[in-house]
Amino acid sequence: MLDVTKTNHNFKECRKKPVVVQAAQINEEFIVDTLEGPLKGHAGDYLIIGVRGERYPIRQDIFEETYDWVDYSANETVRKTIEKEVPWADIKISNPETKKP
């Protein structure tokens, strides 16, 4: 296996492409099925639904550093094109008192 710490890979700066995802802040502990298996989110974390429908939790501080809310109010056509139904039914909210989903 290649030891990437011992080779020069000519790293260059790059910028992640801007994509629109859906997000909601969850005010209780929750469990979400991700591509890597079930992950726990904490009260105040955000739940993201990615461009391919993948779901994952993200800590509030990381969300606030890396995401901006999209404002479609100036262009109703764009908003209607991108807006879609979000299936939240399989999100399991935990009771913080019992720590059980």
Secondary structure, DSSP 8 states (H G I E B T S, - for coil): ---GGGS--------------EEEE-SS-EEEEETTEEEEE-TT-EEEE-TTS-EEEE-HHHHHHH------TT-HHHHHHH------TT-EE-BTTTTB-
